[in-house]
Amino acid sequence: MKRIKFLVYTLIFIIPVISLKGQDIEFTASAPSTVSQGETFQITYRVNAKGDKFKGPDFKGFDVVSGPNVSQSSSFQFINGKMSQSNEQIYTYLIHASEAGTFDIKPASIVVDGKTYYSNALRITVEKSATSSTPKSSTKPRSTPATPTEPIQSAGDLSQDDIFVKAYVNKSNPYVGEQVIITYKLYTKVPLANIRINNLGTFPGFWSQDLIKSDQLQQSTEIINGQEYVTAEIKKSALFPLKSGTFKIPPLEMEATATLIKQRKRFSTGDPFFDQFFNDAFFNTGYERINKKVYSNAVTINAKPLPTAGRPVDFGSAVGNFKFSAQIDRNQLKTNEAIYLKVTISGSGNLDMVEAPNISFPTEFDTYDPKVNSNISTSSSGISGTKTFEYLIIPRTPGKYIIKPFTFSYFNPSTGRYYTETSPEFTIEVLKGVDQPGGITYSGVNQQDIKYIGTDIRYIKLPPYHLRPIGVTFFASKLYYGILIGLIVLFGLFTFGIKTMQKRRGDVGLMRLRKATSVATKRLKTAHAYLKNQQEAQFYNEISAALWGYISDKFNIPLAELSMENVENKLLKKNVNPQTIKAFIDTLNNCEFARFAPGNKSENMEQVYKEALSTISRIEQELK
């Protein structure tokens, strides 16, 4: 009996080895030859032996979602009294096709019985997706390489404690406008792949900004109640309450593929040796992948109103910790030259909601809406950066002027107090520049105080004098009666002419309207002459006078009452194309900016002339 058992044991251990040595080793790679851009697919490596030191290729052009995920199997066959054994190891990768094109994947390698084997190479073509849109809540699949701590028999054994998402905020009672950071953190005890956020989270009552832009999860481990979890922050956002009150942020929904170690049922043959051999983990384990939906907890935030005590009069909506500065590029210039005032606000907080300060400029200055530049950065700690407001100022009258100090106020939630920063006082000396032609003091866009210089001064008569004899009167003479009759006739003719022309000339505004185009054309011809002679200042003054004069005559509006707003309203009422209106206003602005713009002055003047001529022609056609 003992000899029989010995022979059986010998057959079990020796025959499989002989069979394996006689077996040809095959190491193959398989994958679909064509996939769509954005698709997640599987690449599988199979070896028909028990190997180790597997080394996967560099999947250049693809994103590795998970892998290598290893599974193995072994089988025995008894044929005609002979026993044979076959082993198979499978290495699986989940790959995301992020770019279109044709990619070559180099062979993988594995060591079997001390010898290195290489798989076949792969060529995969990634075709562009039929639709360029992606699901609203979908991002590139991500994975966490967690390792199961113990076998799980089935999907039913996967509890809420094995995978969950926790949402938390750094402040639950912020002020209105104060920065709040909300974090969604994933905890898992099993490997996950294809991690997707089905709803990106809605934040009613808040302005929000994402802080995590990378698709790669930063993983770490934590011990909770004696259990080790792999953790990763899957979403992080900065929230700014827009109003006071209690707000409930709904749960975030996440979906992932979990890889479970599935242990098969043990069986008994009655022989302890066989039971131990066939119930070994090598024969008795497998893998199962299931889709799992997980929901985070809801979060409640109670936003407090800003305190009214101590609130500055000029306070807008700036909440945070800020620094404030203001400077000008020079303090001496000539009339019609440009000067720049730059206001800089930097720090952390709701920078996007910070508004330009209220600055009082002298009435002799033409000013424009500030150019706003934002350099805002995001990090895991929140939002910070710099916001600048750059004002273009053009003095029209010589003299010494002062820009009075202006203020910027903000609320600092860390101290619970309001702060007011004050700019320095700026003194600007304006020297006399080039006079404007035509007897007109033109004040630019604001159209202030347009004056006409009179020509009705009577000068003192100089010799020679024309003297008449004393006693000779003009009254009752023939010449007197002749002139009187002539005047009566002329008066009759004049009265008749007036009556015949009353319908055409009874309305002064109508006459100005009829002559508007011809007057503008004459001014443009004069401007063209200045253009040829490269007289820049005179050219721009004549172009401005032509544009404003055309609108003044066309709509019977005094020059002193003209502004960008009423010009736009008048043209809209006349059903002028909005694009034509915009072109007219842009031409006026370009006329002011072009003289200070860098580059070829001649080309700038030529461009402004063409724009003015084209704009007046288009308006004239649309008003017919």
C-alpha positions in Angstrom: 0.0 0.0 0.0 2.8 2.3 0.8 4.6 1.5 -2.4 1.4 2.5 -4.4 1.1 5.8 -2.6 4.8 6.5 -3.3 4.3 5.8 -7.1 1.2 8.1 -7.1 3.2 10.9 -5.5 6.1 10.4 -8.0 3.7 10.6 -10.9 2.2 13.8 -9.6 5.5 15.6 -9.3 7.7 14.1 -12.0 5.3 13.6 -15.0 4.1 17.3 -15.0 7.7 18.4 -15.0 8.5 16.1 -17.9 5.4 17.3 -19.8 6.4 21.0 -19.2 9.9 20.5 -20.4 8.6 19.0 -23.6 6.1 21.8 -24.0 6.8 24.7 -26.4 6.6 28.1 -24.7 4.3 30.6 -26.3 4.1 34.2 -25.2 1.6 36.2 -27.2 0.0 39.7 -27.1 -3.5 40.5 -28.4 -5.5 43.8 -28.8 -8.0 45.3 -31.2 -6.3 46.6 -34.3 -8.6 49.6 -34.5 -10.2 51.7 -31.8 -11.9 55.1 -31.5 -10.4 58.1 -29.9 -11.5 58.4 -26.3 -12.2 54.6 -26.1 -10.9 52.4 -23.3 -9.8 49.0 -24.4 -7.9 45.9 -23.2 -4.4 44.6 -24.2 -3.7 41.0 -23.0 -0.4 39.1 -22.7 -0.6 35.3 -22.4 2.1 32.8 -21.6 1.5 29.0 -21.4 3.9 28.5 -18.6 4.6 29.7 -15.1 6.9 32.7 -15.5 8.1 35.7 -13.6 9.9 39.1 -14.1 7.2 40.2 -16.5 8.1 43.6 -18.1 5.5 45.5 -20.0 6.2 47.8 -22.9 6.1 51.6 -23.0 2.6 52.4 -24.2 3.6 55.6 -26.0 0.6 57.6 -27.3 -1.8 55.9 -24.8 -2.8 56.4 -21.2 -2.6 53.3 -18.9 -5.8 53.2 -16.8 -4.7 50.1 -14.9 -2.4 47.1 -15.1 -0.8 44.8 -15.3 -3.6 42.9 -13.7 -2.4 39.3 -13.3 -4.5 36.1 -13.4 -3.3 32.5 -13.8 -4.8 29.0 -14.3 -3.6 25.4 -14.2 -5.2 22.2 -15.5 -4.5 18.5 -15.3 -5.5 15.8 -17.9 -5.4 12.0 -17.6 -5.4 10.4 -21.1 -4.7 6.7 -21.5 -3.2 6.5 -18.1 -0.9 9.5 -18.7 -1.2 12.8 -16.8 -0.3 16.1 -18.4 -0.4 19.6 -16.8 -0.9 23.0 -18.5 -0.3 26.4 -16.9 -1.3 29.8 -18.3 -0.6 33.3 -17.0 -2.5 36.3 -18.2 -1.3 40.0 -17.9 -4.1 42.5 -18.7 -3.8 46.3 -19.2 -6.7 48.7 -19.5 -5.7 51.4 -22.0 -7.3 54.7 -22.9 -6.8 56.0 -26.5 -6.4 59.8 -26.0 -4.8 60.7 -29.4 -5.7 59.8 -32.9 -3.1 58.1 -35.1 -1.3 54.8 -35.7 0.9 53.5 -32.8 3.4 50.6 -32.6 3.6 48.9 -29.2 6.9 47.1 -28.6 7.1 43.5 -27.4 6.8 42.7 -23.6 9.2 40.2 -22.0 8.9 37.4 -19.4 11.3 34.9 -17.8 10.4 31.2 -17.8 12.8 28.6 -16.3 15.6 31.2 -16.5 15.1 32.0 -20.2 13.7 35.3 -21.4 10.9 35.2 -24.0 9.4 38.1 -26.0 5.8 38.6 -27.2 4.8 39.8 -30.6 4.6 43.6 -31.3 1.2 45.3 -31.8 0.1 48.0 -34.2 -3.1 49.9 -33.2 -4.9 52.5 -35.2 -6.8 55.1 -33.2 -9.5 56.7 -35.4 -11.0 60.1 -34.6 -14.3 59.9 -32.8 -17.4 60.6 -34.8 -18.4 63.2 -32.4 -16.0 65.6 -30.7 -18.2 66.1 -27.6 -17.6 64.1 -24.5 -20.0 63.3 -21.7 -20.6 66.3 -19.5 -19.5 64.6 -16.3 -16.9 62.3 -17.9 -13.2 62.8 -17.6 -10.3 60.6 -18.6 -10.5 57.3 -16.8 -8.3 57.0 -13.8 -7.2 54.2 -11.5 -5.9 53.5 -8.0 -3.6 50.5 -7.6 -4.9 49.3 -4.3 -4.3 45.8 -3.2 -7.1 43.7 -1.6 -6.3 42.8 2.0 -8.3 39.5 1.8 -10.2 37.5 -0.7 -13.8 38.5 -1.5 -16.1 35.7 -2.4 -18.5 37.7 -4.6 -19.7 41.2 -5.4 -22.2 40.9 -2.6 -19.3 40.8 -0.2 -18.2 44.3 -1.3 -19.5 46.6 1.5 -19.8 50.3 1.8 -16.7 50.4 4.0 -14.6 49.0 1.1 -15.1 51.9 -1.2 -16.6 55.3 -0.3 -16.2 59.0 -1.1 -16.0 61.7 1.6 -16.8 65.3 1.0 -15.7 68.0 3.4 -15.0 71.8 3.5 -12.4 73.8 5.3 -15.1 76.3 6.5 -18.7 75.6 7.1 -19.7 79.2 8.3 -18.0 81.6 5.9 -18.8 85.2 5.1 -20.5 86.2 1.8 -17.6 86.3 -0.8 -15.2 84.4 1.4 -13.2 81.5 -0.2 -14.3 78.0 0.8 -12.5 74.9 -0.4 -14.5 71.7 -0.9 -12.7 68.4 -1.3 -14.0 65.1 -2.5 -11.7 62.3 -1.3 -11.9 58.6 -2.4 -11.2 55.7 0.0 -10.7 52.2 -1.3 -9.4 48.8 -0.1 -9.7 47.2 -3.6 -8.1 48.0 -7.0 -10.2 50.5 -9.0 -10.1 51.3 -12.7 -12.2 53.6 -15.0 -12.9 56.1 -12.3 -15.6 58.5 -13.6 -17.5 61.3 -11.9 -21.0 61.1 -13.3 -22.1 64.5 -11.9 -19.4 67.1 -11.5 -21.3 68.6 -8.5 -23.5 71.6 -8.6 -23.0 74.6 -6.2 -26.2 76.7 -6.1 -25.6 80.1 -4.6 -21.9 80.0 -5.2 -19.3 81.1 -7.8 -16.9 78.1 -8.2 -13.5 77.4 -9.6 -11.8 74.0 -10.0 -8.5 73.6 -8.2 -7.4 70.2 -9.5 -6.8 70.2 -13.3 -4.7 67.1 -13.7 -6.3 63.7 -14.5 -3.6 61.9 -12.5 -4.7 61.1 -8.9 -2.2 61.9 -6.1 -2.5 58.7 -4.0 -1.6 58.1 -0.3 -2.6 55.6 2.4 -4.6 56.1 5.6 -5.4 53.9 8.5 -9.1 54.1 9.6 -10.3 51.8 12.4 -7.3 49.6 11.9 -8.0 49.2 8.1 -5.5 50.5 5.5 -7.1 52.5 2.6 -5.7 53.9 -0.6 -6.9 57.5 -0.8 -7.0 60.1 -3.5 -8.6 63.6 -3.9 -10.8 63.2 -7.0 -12.2 66.7 -7.0 -11.3 70.0 -5.3 -13.0 73.4 -5.9 -13.0 76.9 -4.5 -16.4 78.2 -3.6 -17.4 81.8 -3.0 -20.9 82.4 -1.5 -22.9 85.0 -3.5 -25.5 85.7 -0.8 -26.2 84.8 2.8 -28.2 81.8 3.9 -28.0 78.1 4.3 -27.0 76.0 1.3 -26.9 72.3 0.8 -24.5 70.9 -1.7 -25.8 67.6 -3.1 -23.8 64.4 -3.1 -21.2 63.7 -5.8 -21.8 60.5 -7.8 -18.7 58.4 -8.8 -18.5 55.2 -10.8 -15.6 52.8 -11.0 -14.6 49.2 -11.9 -13.5 47.2 -8.9 -11.2 44.2 -9.3 -12.0 41.5 -6.7 -10.1 38.4 -5.7 -12.6 35.6 -5.9 -11.9 32.4 -4.0 -13.4 29.2 -5.2 -15.0 26.7 -2.9 -12.7 24.1 -1.3 -13.4 20.4 -1.9 -12.3 17.2 -0.1 -10.9 14.0 -1.7 -10.5 12.2 1.6 -6.7 12.3 1.3 -5.0 15.1 3.2 -2.2 15.3 0.6 -4.6 15.8 -2.3 -6.8 18.2 -0.3 -3.8 20.3 0.5 -2.5 20.2 -3.0 -5.7 21.0 -5.0 -6.9 23.6 -2.4 -3.7 25.6 -2.7 -4.2 29.3 -3.6 -2.5 28.6 -6.9 -5.5 26.6 -8.0 -8.1 28.2 -5.9 -8.2 31.9 -6.7 -9.5 34.0 -9.6 -10.4 37.6 -10.4 -13.8 39.3 -10.9 -14.4 42.9 -12.1 -17.6 44.7 -11.2 -19.0 48.2 -11.8 -19.6 50.1 -8.6 -21.4 53.4 -8.0 -20.5 55.4 -4.9 -22.1 58.6 -3.6 -20.4 61.1 -1.3 -22.1 62.7 1.7 -24.0 66.0 1.3 -22.4 69.2 2.7 -24.2 72.1 4.3 -22.7 75.6 4.3 -24.1 78.5 6.3 -23.0 81.8 4.6 -23.0 84.8 7.0 -23.7 88.3 5.7 -20.9 90.8 5.9 -21.0 93.1 8.9 -22.5 96.5 8.5 -20.6 98.1 11.3 -17.5 99.9 10.0 -18.3 99.2 6.3 -16.6 101.9 4.1 -18.7 104.0 1.8 -16.7 102.8 -1.3 -16.8 99.1 -0.4 -17.7 97.0 -3.4 -17.5 93.2 -3.1 -13.8 92.5 -2.4 -13.4 89.8 0.3 -10.0 88.4 1.1 -6.5 89.5 1.9 -5.3 92.1 -0.7 -2.5 94.6 -1.4 -3.2 97.9 -3.4 -0.9 100.2 -5.4 -1.2 102.9 -8.0 1.3 104.7 -10.3 1.5 106.8 -13.4 4.2 106.5 -16.1 5.1 110.2 -16.1 4.0 113.5 -14.6 4.8 116.0 -17.4 3.5 116.0 -20.9 2.0 118.1 -23.7 -1.7 118.5 -24.6 -3.1 115.7 -26.7 -0.4 113.3 -25.5 -1.3 110.2 -23.5 -0.5 109.2 -19.9 -1.2 105.9 -18.2 -2.4 105.3 -14.7 -2.0 101.7 -13.5 -3.8 100.3 -10.5 -2.7 96.9 -9.1 -4.7 94.7 -6.7 -3.0 91.5 -5.5 -3.6 88.8 -2.9 -5.9 85.8 -2.3 -9.7 85.9 -2.3 -12.4 86.7 -4.8 -10.2 88.5 -7.3 -12.6 87.9 -10.2 -15.3 89.9 -8.4 -13.0 92.9 -7.6 -14.1 96.0 -9.5 -12.2 99.0 -10.6 -11.8 101.8 -8.0 -13.8 105.1 -8.4 -11.3 107.7 -9.6 -12.2 111.4 -10.1 -10.3 112.9 -13.1 -10.0 116.6 -14.0 -12.7 117.6 -16.5 -9.9 118.8 -18.9 -8.8 115.1 -19.3 -10.3 112.7 -21.8 -10.4 109.2 -20.1 -11.4 105.8 -21.4 -12.6 102.6 -19.7 -9.7 100.8 -18.1 -8.0 97.9 -19.7 -8.3 95.0 -17.2 -5.6 92.2 -16.9 -6.0 89.2 -14.6 -3.1 86.9 -13.7 -4.9 84.4 -11.4 -3.5 81.1 -10.3 -5.1 78.1 -8.6 -3.6 75.6 -6.3 -4.7 73.1 -3.6 -4.7 76.0 -1.1 -7.1 78.2 -3.2 -7.1 81.1 -5.6 -4.6 84.0 -5.6 -3.0 86.3 -8.1 -3.0 89.9 -9.4 -5.6 92.1 -11.2 -4.6 95.4 -12.8 -6.6 98.3 -14.2 -4.8 100.5 -16.8 -6.4 103.9 -17.6 -5.5 105.9 -20.8 -5.7 109.7 -20.1 -5.3 112.5 -22.7 -5.1 116.1 -21.4 -6.7 118.7 -23.7 -5.8 122.0 -22.0 -2.4 123.1 -20.6 -2.0 123.7 -16.9 -1.2 122.0 -13.7 -3.6 119.3 -12.5 -4.1 117.0 -9.6 -5.6 113.5 -9.5 -6.9 113.3 -6.0 -6.2 110.2 -3.9 -8.7 107.4 -4.4 -9.4 104.4 -2.2 -9.8 100.6 -2.4 -11.7 98.9 0.4 -12.0 95.2 1.2 -13.2 92.9 3.9 -10.7 90.4 5.5 -12.6 87.4 6.9 -9.5 86.3 8.9 -9.7 89.3 11.1 -13.4 90.1 10.6 -12.6 93.8 9.7 -12.8 96.2 6.8 -9.6 97.8 5.4 -9.2 100.8 3.2 -6.1 101.4 1.1 -5.4 104.9 -0.3 -3.5 105.9 -3.4 -1.0 108.8 -3.5 -1.9 112.2 -4.9 -0.7 112.6 -8.5 0.4 116.1 -9.8 0.5 116.3 -13.6 2.0 119.3 -15.5 0.5 119.7 -19.0 2.4 121.9 -21.4 1.0 123.6 -24.5 1.1 121.3 -27.5 0.0 121.6 -31.2 -3.0 124.0 -31.6 -6.1 122.5 -33.3 -7.2 124.0 -36.6 -10.5 125.5 -37.6 -11.1 127.8 -34.6 -12.5 124.9 -32.6 -11.5 123.8 -29.1 -12.3 120.1 -29.4 -12.6 118.1 -26.2 -12.7 114.6 -27.7 -15.1 111.8 -26.8 -16.7 113.7 -23.9 -17.6 116.6 -26.2 -17.3 119.3 -23.6 -17.4 123.1 -24.3 -17.1 123.4 -28.0 -16.6 127.0 -28.9 -16.6 129.0 -32.1 -14.2 132.0 -32.3 -16.2 135.0 -33.7 -15.3 137.1 -36.7 -17.7 140.1 -36.2 -15.3 142.6 -34.6 -15.5 146.0 -36.3 -12.1 147.6 -36.7 -11.2 151.3 -36.5 -11.3 153.0 -39.9 -8.0 154.3 -41.2 -7.2 157.0 -43.8 -7.9 158.0 -46.4 -11.3 159.4 -45.3 -14.4 160.1 -47.7 -15.8 163.6 -46.6 -19.0 165.3 -47.8 -19.9 169.0 -47.9 -21.9 170.5 -45.0 -25.6 171.2 -45.8 -26.0 168.6 -48.5 -28.3 165.9 -47.3 -29.1 162.5 -48.7 -32.8 162.5 -47.5 -35.4 163.4 -50.2 -32.9 163.3 -53.0 -33.3 161.5 -56.3 -30.8 159.0 -55.2 -32.7 158.5 -52.0 -36.0 157.8 -53.8 -34.3 155.5 -56.3 -32.7 153.5 -53.6 -36.0 153.4 -51.7 -37.9 152.1 -54.8 -35.2 149.6 -55.5 -35.3 148.3 -51.9 -39.1 147.8 -52.2 -38.7 145.8 -55.4 -35.9 143.8 -53.8 -38.0 143.2 -50.7 -40.8 141.9 -52.9 -38.5 139.6 -54.8 -36.9 138.5 -51.6 -40.4 137.8 -50.0 -41.4 135.8 -53.1 -38.2 133.8 -53.0 -38.7 133.1 -49.3 -42.2 131.8 -49.9 -41.1 129.6 -52.7 -38.3 128.1 -50.7 -40.1 127.7 -47.3 -40.9 124.1 -47.8 -37.3 123.2 -48.5 -35.6 125.7 -46.2 -38.2 126.1 -43.4 -36.4 123.4 -41.3 -32.8 124.3 -40.5 -32.2 120.7 -39.3 -33.3 119.4 -42.7 -30.8 121.7 -44.4 -28.0 120.5 -42.1 -29.0 116.9 -42.9 -28.8 117.5 -46.6 -25.4 119.2 -46.3 -24.0 116.7 -43.8 -22.4 114.4 -46.4 -20.9 117.2 -48.4 -19.4 118.9 -45.3 -18.0 115.5 -44.1 -16.6 114.9 -47.6 -14.8 118.3 -47.6 -13.2 117.5 -44.2 -12.1 114.1 -45.4 -10.4 115.7 -48.5 -8.6 118.1 -46.1 -7.6 115.2 -44.0 -6.3 113.3 -47.0 -4.1 116.3 -47.8 -2.7 116.2 -44.3 -2.1 112.5 -44.8 0.0 113.0 -47.9 2.1 115.7 -46.1 2.4 113.4 -43.0 0.9 116.1 -40.7 -0.2 113.7 -38.0 -1.8 116.0 -35.5 -3.8 118.0 -38.1 -4.9 114.8 -39.8 -6.4 113.2 -36.7 -8.1 116.5 -35.7 -9.7 116.8 -39.1 -10.9 113.1 -39.1 -12.4 113.6 -35.6 -14.2 116.8 -36.8 -15.5 115.0 -39.9 -17.0 112.1 -37.9 -18.5 114.2 -35.1 -19.6 117.0 -37.5 -21.4 114.4 -39.8 -23.4 113.0 -36.9 -24.1 116.5 -35.5 -25.5 117.7 -38.9 -27.2 114.4 -39.7 -29.3 114.4 -36.5 -29.4 118.1 -35.7 -27.6 117.6 -32.4 -25.3 120.4 -31.0 -21.7 119.3 -30.9 -21.5 120.0 -27.2 -24.3 117.5 -26.5 -22.8 114.6 -28.5 -21.5 111.5 -26.8 -21.0 107.8 -27.7 -24.2 106.8 -26.0 -26.6 109.2 -27.8 -24.9 108.6 -31.1 -25.5 104.8 -30.7 -29.1 105.4 -29.7 -29.8 107.7 -32.6 -28.4 105.3 -35.1 -30.3 102.4 -33.6 -33.6 104.3 -33.9 -32.8 104.9 -37.6 -32.4 101.0 -38.0 -28.8 101.3 -38.8 -27.0 97.9 -38.7 -25.4 97.3 -35.2 -22.2 96.2 -36.9 -22.1 99.6 -38.8 -22.7 101.4 -35.5 -19.9 99.4 -33.8 -17.6 100.2 -36.8 -18.3 104.0 -36.4 -17.6 104.0 -32.6 -14.5 101.9 -33.2 -13.3 104.4 -35.8 -13.7 107.2 -33.3 -11.7 105.3 -30.7 -9.1 104.3 -33.2 -8.7 107.9 -34.2 -7.6 108.7 -30.6 -5.6 105.6 -30.0 -3.8 105.5 -33.4 -1.6 108.5 -32.7 -0.2 106.8 -29.7 0.0 103.3 -31.1 3.4 101.8 -31.9 4.4 100.9 -35.4 4.4 102.8 -38.8 2.6 106.1 -38.3 1.9 106.4 -42.0 0.1 103.0 -42.1 -1.9 103.9 -39.0 -3.0 107.2 -40.6 -3.9 105.4 -43.9 -6.0 102.8 -42.0 -7.9 105.4 -39.9 -8.7 107.4 -43.1 -10.1 104.3 -44.9 -12.2 103.4 -41.8 -13.7 106.9 -41.6 -14.5 107.0 -45.3 -16.0 103.5 -45.3 -18.1 104.1 -42.1 -19.6 107.4 -43.3 -20.5 105.7 -46.7 -22.1 102.7 -45.0 -24.2 104.9 -42.7 -25.3 107.1 -45.6 -26.5 104.1 -47.6 -28.4 102.6 -44.6 -30.2 105.9 -43.8 -31.6 106.2 -47.3 
